[in-house]
Amino acid sequence: MRHVYALAELYAARGDVAAARDEYLASLDADQGLAVLLIDDAAVVAAAQHRRPRKATCGRCGARLPAKRHRCSRCGLARRTG
């Protein structure tokens, strides 16, 4: 399942299942690559449609930002609003 979710992330960013699969295959060994080639395109699209939104992160240090905070607790960068 982790391969499906990784492909879904890349598909959401690229908009093309084939391009997402090619990029993901470049980072895998032969056995894992074979498993990825067996994943149906429809499964990738379905996983991309049902994925949860990513948590907000700080642009400077990458720390997660809680919903109600207006500054990063790690580096102090103010959160953009609007």
N, C-alpha and C positions, 0 to 999 in steps of 0.2 A: 504494500500500500504506500510505502514512502516514495516509491518511484512515481506513482500516480500523482501524489500531491506535489512532488517536485516539478513534474511536467506541467501540472495545472498552474503553478506559480509562474513558470516561464511562458506558458501559453497566454496567461493574463497580461503579461508584460509585452509579449511579441505579437499576439493576435493570430499566430499561425502554428498549428500543431506540428507540422513538419520542421519548421525552423526551431521550435522549442525542443523537439526530440533530437535534432542534430546537435544543438548546443549542449544538451544534457549528456548525450552519448560520448561526447569528447572528454568528459570527466570520469568515465567509468572504465572498468576492466572488461574483458571479453564476456565473462559469465553474467555479470550484471547488465551489460549491454544487450545480451540476448534476451534477458528478462524484460527489458524496456521495449525491445522491438516487438514483443508479443502483446503489449498493451494496446488495446483498441483506441482509436481516435475518439470515439464517442465517450469512453470512460474518462478521458482527459478533459473533454469539454464539460461533462457532467460534474466532475470534481471541481473545475474552475467556477462553475455556476453556484456551487454549494459551499464554497470556502468562506471561512469567517474573515472579516476585515482585520487587517493587521493593527496591532496596538500602535499608538502614536509614539514616535521616538524623537529624541533630541537631535537636531541637525548638527550639533557640534561634537557631542561625545557618544551618541548612539544609545543613551540610557532610555528606558521606558518612561513615558510621561503619564502620570495619573490623569484621569479625566478632569478633575477639579483644580489641579495645580496650574499656575500660570508661569512658573519658572522650573527649570530643571533642578532637581535636588542634588545632582552630582556636580554640574559645572556652573549653574546659575543663569544659563541663557534663557531669556524671556521667550515664551511661546508666542508664535504668530496667531492672531485671531482674525477670522474673517476670510 
